[in-house]
Amino acid sequence: MDPVDALIATWRSELPEALGPASELSKRIMILGARLERATRELLPSLGLTIAGFDIVVGLRRAGKPHRLKPNELARSLLLSTGGTSNAVNQLESQGLVRRIADPADARSTWIELTAEGVALAERAVLANTAAHAKVFAGVPAEDMDAAAGALRRVFGG
């Protein structure tokens, strides 16, 4: 019995009207999300990154060459506060992973850009995270993952 089955069994005897396919699925998604986040957090110390730092270097790498974004674009794309983004960027800058570049088109603005070392670390981080998440899904057939992804895509309107 998995943790959600145990929870469902308890609610079935206590408040059966609280049950339904949506409640069971939402609990499973919440537990899965926590497991995936834990898998990511466990690899971060070996990379020398915080979760915010991980999100930033990966977000900048995902942006494509020249691997740079404006601070507000970066914060918005990662769902971070601008203050939290600024603090994490300061830390990454001190590690030599990012640099701030003045925007020649707007003297009040800067770009946040990955350094060559930052690009290399971002790529290692993405590959390590992919492997960590694959371990979470070990034993789940690819067709089951595809079906789950399709169902969740419909939830998000896709």
C-alpha positions as CSV (number, residue, x, y, z in Angstrom):
1,M,0.0,0.0,0.0
2,D,1.4,3.4,-1.0
3,P,1.1,6.5,1.3
4,V,-2.0,7.7,-0.6
5,D,-3.8,4.4,-0.4
6,A,-3.3,4.5,3.4
7,L,-4.6,8.1,3.5
8,I,-7.6,7.2,1.3
9,A,-8.4,4.2,3.5
10,T,-8.5,6.4,6.5
11,W,-10.7,9.0,4.9
12,R,-13.0,6.3,3.5
13,S,-13.9,5.3,7.1
14,E,-14.0,8.9,8.4
15,L,-15.4,11.1,5.7
16,P,-16.1,9.2,2.5
17,E,-17.6,12.2,0.7
18,A,-14.2,13.9,0.8
19,L,-12.9,11.2,-1.6
20,G,-12.9,11.2,-5.4
21,P,-10.6,10.8,-8.3
22,A,-9.5,14.4,-8.1
23,S,-8.6,14.2,-4.4
24,E,-6.6,11.0,-4.8
25,L,-4.8,12.3,-7.9
26,S,-4.0,15.7,-6.2
27,K,-2.5,13.9,-3.2
28,R,-0.3,11.7,-5.5
29,I,0.8,14.8,-7.4
30,M,1.7,16.6,-4.1
31,I,3.7,13.6,-2.8
32,L,5.4,13.2,-6.2
33,G,6.3,16.9,-6.3
34,A,7.9,16.6,-2.9
35,R,9.9,13.6,-3.9
36,L,11.2,15.3,-7.1
37,E,12.1,18.4,-5.1
38,R,13.9,16.3,-2.5
39,A,15.8,14.5,-5.3
40,T,16.9,17.9,-6.7
41,R,17.8,19.3,-3.3
42,E,20.0,16.3,-2.5
43,L,22.2,16.9,-5.5
44,L,22.7,20.6,-5.0
45,P,25.5,20.5,-2.3
46,S,27.7,18.6,-4.7
47,L,27.2,21.3,-7.3
48,G,27.7,24.1,-4.8
49,L,24.3,25.6,-5.5
50,T,21.2,26.6,-3.5
51,I,17.8,25.8,-5.0
52,A,17.5,29.5,-6.1
53,G,21.0,29.3,-7.6
54,F,20.1,26.1,-9.4
55,D,16.9,27.7,-10.9
56,I,18.8,30.7,-12.0
57,V,21.7,29.0,-13.8
58,V,19.4,26.5,-15.4
59,G,17.0,29.3,-16.4
60,L,19.8,31.3,-18.0
61,R,21.1,28.2,-19.8
62,R,17.6,27.4,-21.1
63,A,17.4,31.0,-22.5
64,G,19.9,30.0,-25.1
65,K,23.0,31.9,-26.3
66,P,24.2,34.3,-25.0
67,H,22.6,32.8,-21.9
68,R,21.4,36.1,-20.5
69,L,18.2,37.7,-19.2
70,K,17.1,40.9,-17.5
71,P,16.7,40.5,-13.8
72,N,13.0,41.0,-13.9
73,E,12.6,38.5,-16.8
74,L,14.7,36.0,-14.8
75,A,12.6,36.5,-11.7
76,R,9.3,36.2,-13.6
77,S,10.4,33.1,-15.5
78,L,11.4,31.4,-12.3
79,L,8.6,32.6,-10.1
80,L,11.1,34.2,-7.7
81,S,10.8,37.6,-6.0
82,T,13.1,40.2,-7.4
83,G,14.8,40.5,-4.0
84,G,15.4,36.8,-3.8
85,T,16.7,36.7,-7.3
86,S,19.1,39.6,-6.6
87,N,20.5,37.8,-3.5
88,A,21.0,34.6,-5.4
89,V,22.6,36.4,-8.4
90,N,25.0,38.1,-5.9
91,Q,26.0,34.7,-4.6
92,L,26.4,33.2,-8.1
93,E,28.4,36.3,-9.2
94,S,30.8,35.8,-6.2
95,Q,31.2,32.2,-7.4
96,G,32.1,33.3,-10.9
97,L,29.0,31.6,-12.4
98,V,27.2,34.8,-13.6
99,R,28.1,38.3,-14.4
100,R,26.1,41.5,-14.7
101,I,26.5,43.4,-18.0
102,A,25.4,46.9,-18.5
103,D,22.6,47.3,-21.1
104,P,24.0,49.7,-23.8
105,A,20.4,50.5,-24.8
106,D,19.3,51.5,-21.2
107,A,21.9,52.8,-18.8
108,R,19.6,52.0,-15.8
109,S,19.4,48.3,-16.8
110,T,21.7,45.3,-16.7
111,W,21.7,41.8,-18.0
112,I,22.5,38.7,-16.0
113,E,24.6,36.4,-18.0
114,L,26.2,33.0,-17.4
115,T,30.0,32.8,-17.5
116,A,31.6,29.9,-19.4
117,E,32.0,28.2,-16.0
118,G,28.3,28.9,-15.3
119,V,27.2,27.3,-18.6
120,A,29.3,24.2,-17.8
121,L,27.8,24.0,-14.3
122,A,24.3,24.5,-15.6
123,E,24.7,21.7,-18.0
124,R,26.1,19.4,-15.3
125,A,23.2,20.4,-13.0
126,V,20.5,19.7,-15.6
127,L,22.0,16.3,-16.4
128,A,22.3,15.4,-12.7
129,N,18.8,16.5,-12.1
130,T,17.4,14.5,-15.0
131,A,19.2,11.4,-13.6
132,A,17.9,12.1,-10.1
133,H,14.3,12.4,-11.4
134,A,14.7,9.3,-13.5
135,K,15.5,7.4,-10.3
136,V,12.2,8.6,-8.8
137,F,10.4,7.1,-11.8
138,A,12.4,3.9,-11.9
139,G,10.2,0.9,-12.6
140,V,7.4,3.0,-14.2
141,P,6.9,2.0,-17.9
142,A,7.4,4.8,-20.4
143,E,3.8,4.4,-21.7
144,D,2.5,5.0,-18.2
145,M,4.6,8.2,-17.9
146,D,3.4,9.3,-21.3
147,A,-0.3,8.7,-20.3
148,A,0.2,10.7,-17.0
149,A,1.9,13.5,-18.8
150,G,-1.0,13.6,-21.3
151,A,-3.5,13.8,-18.5
152,L,-1.7,16.6,-16.7
153,R,-1.3,18.5,-20.0
154,R,-5.1,18.5,-20.2
155,V,-5.3,19.8,-16.7
156,F,-3.1,22.7,-17.7
157,G,-5.3,23.3,-20.8
158,G,-2.9,21.9,-23.4
